[in-house]
Amino acid sequence: MPHPFTPLASVPVDVGTARVHEEGWQSWSPSGAYALGDKPYRPTNDNWATVCYRPGHTVPDDTFQGEGLLALDPGDGSPVRLWAAADPTREVPSIRLVVTDGTAEVSANGPVKEWTGADIQSTLADWASGLGLEAPRTAPTVWCSWYEYFTAVTEDDIHENLRAMDTLDLPVDVVQIDDGYQKALGDWLTLSGRFRSRAGIADAIRDRGRRAGIWTAPFLVDPASALAAEHPDWLVRSSDGAPLHAGRNWGHDLYVLDTTHPDAAAYLTEVFTTLRSEGYDYFKVDFLYAGALEGVRHTSVDALTAYRSGIELIRAAIGPDAYLLGCGAPMLASIGLFDAMRVSPDTAPHRRPEADDYSQPGQDPAEFTGVGRQWQHGRLWINDPDCLMARPAVETRERWAAHVEATGGLMASSDRLLSLDEWGVATTRRLLGGGAR
């Protein structure tokens, strides 16, 4: 359970010009700077509170709250003040700010340290640089199946786009097969009916001089999967003994794989060593929030320790040379584990998110949080702003492309390439040619 909040500071502010940066819990949680009169983005239903925010850490009205990081620009010319988790890979306290009569009262429910600086983004960047991490490896350029085909992707779709990359002369390093090749979440090595051979398609990609990439959600289990039926002891449990509920998506409930169980850990190792042996060397691991949910595990460890050990298991299986991209991941708890990280909610062919919930797919929320986390790029990992979509049917495609380009982060296309018009081809070629900087 979270600890009680204890006071940290009382800071005079100019209520008209002060700004507060909230750092969200995971990739999809809204993060960015607000004026004191703004209403910060919060979950609009209980399911999204679990899947996209920090479960069990609700925020009172009229309160700003950052998960492990909160920055205040007082607006009166005095330095920006940043409160940051003292040991972010082990404990991520919630940090709150409430303004009363022109004074910001700051408190936290765990150990934090304070930093100061000239502006919010540079102060956050200085904090990140102070962690002493190695500079991240340059990201490859990517084509991803998701935003055109979603879960209906077929092996023939991959072949068509492979041919189109050559025809259109697009500088794609990695062809990443996204969700839809597998039979069920958890049954990663069992193919859906739309794919003939996972190794065969990897060979086809490599035969054209490109690298093979693949998507998994390694900590999620479909209740209807063979894994759930055959190995119920591999699931994280609630206190009442039932499988821990990790929210709903894809039209069904989600369970959580307990990677502290030796047999479950061995299975996950088998999944990733198999994929690596088949020729895949770029791995997008998604919905990682599930691995950090509080629950009853085989081994009695805290949730963040279980999460980090699960990611370390994956890294050991794929080897140090493979490229590892995280998504839906608890941000501070992921420091030091990934080559690249999604730093925003999903984009979409439309601007506004469902129910105006800024954790949900849409260009507006992806831009808001992507800009708010720009300080992470090149310091914690290569930022993934999410995929370029340049086909004519995409709303405000020019604005979205400009955002992706401005981040300097991981560059990935996610169109049916033959659907691109002249502007779409030229823009895709230009952005992929620039790559991550």
N, C-alpha and C positions, 0 to 999 in steps of 0.2 A: 504494500500500500504506500502511496506517496506520503512524504513527511509533511508536517505543518509548515506553513509559510512563515518565514522570519524576515524582519525588515533589513534592507541593505543600504538604502540611501533616501534622502529627501532632497530634491533638486528643484530650485526655482526655474520656471519656464515661461516663455512668452507664448501664451495660449493661441495666439494668432499665427505664429510662424514655426513653432516646434513641430518635430516629426519623430515618430517612433517606428523602428524596424522590428517586426515580429518574424522570428524564424520558425517555420512550420516543422512538424515532426518528421515527415517523410517526403519523398519526391513530389507527391501530388498535393500536399498540404499547402494552402496559400502562404506565401512569404513575400514580404515587401514592406515599404515604408508608408505610413499613414500620417495625415494631419490629425491633431488631437480631436477635431470635430468629426472625423470619419468614423464609420462603423466598420470594424474589421470583419473580414470574411469568415463565416462560421458554417458548420455543417447544417444542412436544411432537412436531413432526416437521419434516423438512427443507423441505417445501414452505411451510409457514407461516412458517418462519424467513426465507424469501425474500420472501413476499408481505406479511407483517405485521410483521416486525421489521427490524433493520438487517443486511443480508447481509454476511458477512465480519467481523463484530464480535462474536464469541462471548464469553461471560462465564464465567470460572472459577467453580467451586463456592465457596460461602461468600464471594462478592464481590457488592457492590452496584455497579451501573453505570448512569450517566445519559448520554444522548447530547446533549452540549452544555450540560446543566444537571444539577447534583447538589447537594442541600441537606442539611445535617446540623443537627438540633436535639440538642445534646449531652446534654440531659436533666438537667443539673445547675444550671440557672438561668443559665448563660452564654449569650451571643447565638447565635442561629442563624447558621450560616455557609453561604454559597452560592458555588459555583464555577460560572462561566458562560463560555461561549465568548466569546473576545475580539472576534471579528467573525463573528457567527453566520450571516450570509448567504453567507459565503465559505468558512468552514471550521468544521466541527462536530466537535470532539474528543470521544472517549469519556472519561469521568471515573469513576474507580473508588474504592471505599472498602472497606477490609478492617479488621476489628476484631481486635486482638491484645492480650491482657492489659490490657483496659480502655482501650486507645488506638486511635482511628480513624486509619488511615494512608490518606491521600488522594493519588491520582496521576492524571495525564492524559497523553494522547498528542498533545497540541497546545496552543496558547496559550489560557489562560483568565485571567479576572480574578475577584477575590473580593469578595463583598458580605456585609454582616452585617445582622441585623434581629431583630425580636422573636419571630416565629413563621414557619413555613415558607411558608404561603400569602402573607402580607403581604410577606415578603422577595422572593419570586418576583414579586409584583405590582410592588414598587418597582423591581426590575430591568427589568421590561417597560415601566414608565412612563418609565424613564430612557432608553429608546431614542428617545424624542421623536417617535413616530408620530402622525399625525393621528387624531383620534377616528373610529372606524368609523361608516359610515352605518347608520341603523336598518334592521333586516331587515324585509322584507315577511313576511306570513303566507302559508303554503304548504299546498297539498294535493299529495301525491306518490303516484304509482301503485304504488310498489315493494312495500310490505309486505303488500299484499292480493293483487296480481296477479303480482308478480315478472316473469320474462321472457315470460310468456304474455299480457301486457296487449294489449288491442285498442283500436282507435279507438272502438268502441261503448262500451267501458268508460269511456273519458274522457267521452263524451257523457252517459252515465248519471249520472256523478258531478257533472258540470256542472249538470245539472238538479236533482240532490239538494241542491247548495249553496244554490240559490235556495229550494227547498221547505223546507229546514231552517233557513234564514236564518243561514248560517255566514259569518263575516267572513274569507273566503279572498281574499287579494290575487293569488296566483300559483298556477296549475295547472301542475304540473311532470310532464311525461311522462318516465318513467324507462326503464331498460333494457328492450328488447323491440321498439321501433319500427323499429330498424335491422336490416339483413340479417345483418351480421357486424361484429365489432370491427374498426375500420379503414375499413369501407365505410359511413361515417356517412350519406352522402347517398342510399344505396340502401335502400328501405323493405323491411321484412319483409312477408309476406303478410297481416298483421293490421291494416295501416294503408293507407288509400287515398291520403291527401294530407297531408303534413306542414304545408304552408302552409294547407291547408283547416282543419285542426284548430286551428291557431294563430288563424285568423280567427274560428272558432266560439268559442274561449275569450275573445277580445277583444270579440266582439260581446255577450257577457254581462257586460262591464264588468270583466273580470279580465285579468291578465297571463299570457302564455304562457312556460313554462319548459321546459327540456329537459336531459337527462342525456347525457353522453359520458364515455368513458374515453380521452382524446385521445392518450395515449402507448402504448396497447396495440394490438396487431395480432394477429388470429386467423390462424394458419398457413394455414387454409382460405379466407381472404378473397381477393377479387380484388386487393386492394392487395398482399398478400404475393406473389401469383402474377405480377403484372404489374410490380412495382417492388421486387424483392428488394434492390436497392442502397439502398433507403430505410430499411433495418433496421439497428439497432445490432448490432454483431458481437462475438462472443467473440474471444479471442486466437488461436484456431485457425481463424478465418474463418467459423465457423458462426453463424447468427443467435443473438443473446444470448437465453438462456432466462430469462424473468421469472416462472417458476413456472407453476402450473396453476390454472385456475378454469373454471367452466362446462363441465367435462369435457374440456378440451383444454389444450395448451400455450399459452403466451403469448409473443409476440415484442414488441419495442420499436421504435417509430417514432423514427428519427434526425432530430430537428428541426434539427440543424446542416447537413443536406443541403439545398441551396437548393430543390430540387424538392419534397422532403417538406415543407419549411416553407411553400412556396407552396400545397401541397395543404391543409395544416392551416388556413392563412389562408382558403382558399376554403370549407372546411367551415364555419368560424365566421361569415364574412361572409354566406354563403348563409343559415344559420340566422337570423342577425340580420335579414337582409332579408325573411325570411318572417314576421317579427313576434315572434320569441323575444327576450326581453330579460332572462331569468334563466337562468343557466347553472350547472348542477352538473357539475363536472369531477372525475372519480373515478379511483381506482387510480393516483394520480399518482406513487407511489413508483417506478414503472417509469422515469420520466423522469430519475431521479437514480441509477439503477444504473450502476456502473462498467462500461465497455465501450469498444469501438473505434468511434469516430464519424467521420463524413466530415471534420469539422473537429476538430483536436486541442485540445480544451478539457476541463477537469475536469468531472466529472459534475454538480456543483452549479451551475456556470456554464451548462451545457447545460440543466439543469432550469429555472433561472430565466429564461433566454432563451426557452424554450418557452412558459412561462406569460405572459411579456411579449408574445409573438407573439399569443397568444389574446386578451389584454386589448386589444391594438391592433385586432384584428379585430372585437371586439364593441363597442368604444367605451367611453368612461369612464362613461356613464350606465347601462350594463347592470350587473346584479348578478352577482357571481362568487363561488360557493361551492366551496371545495376539499374533497376527501375522499381518504383514503388517501395523504395528502401528507406529505413530510418536513417536520416542524414548523418548526424554526428556519430552515431554508433557504427557507421560504415567507413569512417576515416581510416585510410591506410590499407583498404582491402580491394579497391577497384581501380581499373585503368580509366574508366569513364563512368559518368553517372547522369541519369535523367534528373534534371533540376526543376522540373515543372510538371503540371498536369499534362495529360494528352492534349495535343492539338486536335483539330477536326476540320472538315470542309466548311464549317460555319463558325461565326465569331462568338456568339453568346452560349454559355453553358446551360445545361438543363437546370431549371429552377433557380437560375442565377447563383448556383453553388460553385464557387471558384476552385473547387477540387475536381470538377467534372470537365470532360473534354470540351474544348473550345479554344479558338485563337486568343480571345481576350484573357482568360485565365493563364494560358500558357505564356503569353507575353508578360503579364504582370509578375508572375513568380520567376520567370526566366530572367527578367531584368533585375529583380530583387536579389537573385543569387549569382549575379555575374561575378562577384568577388571570389567565388569558389574556383573559377576557371583557371587552370594552370597551377593552382596551389593545392587543392585537395584532390583533384582529378581533372580530366577533360570534361567540360560541361556538354551534356547532350540537351539541346533545346527542343528536341523532337524533330520529326521528319519534315523535309520540304515536300509540299504538295503543289505542283505547278500546272496541273491540268485545268482546262478552261472552266470546269464545273465548280471549282473551289472558290468560295466567297473571299473577296479581298486577297487574292493570291499574291498580288504584288507587295502588299503590306506584310504578309506573313513571310514571304521570301526575304524581304529587307530585314526583318527581325532575326531570322535564322542566320543570315549572313553577318549581321552586326555582332552576334555573340562570339564569332570566331571559334565556335565549338565543333563538335562532331557533326559532319555533314552527311546526311542520309536522304536519299530520294525514296518516295513511297507512292509512285504513280504506276499505272499500267503505261509503260513507256510509249507504246504506239498510240496512246490517246493524247499525247502532248502536241500542242500546236507549235508554231515557230518560236513564240516567246517562251513557252514551257521548255522546249529543248535547249534553247540558248541559256536560259536561266539555270537549268539543271546542270548543264555542262560547265557553266561559269562557277557555280557554287561548289560543285564537286572538284573542279580543278583547283580551287583555292584550298580545300581541305581544312583541317583544324589547325589553328595557329596558336 
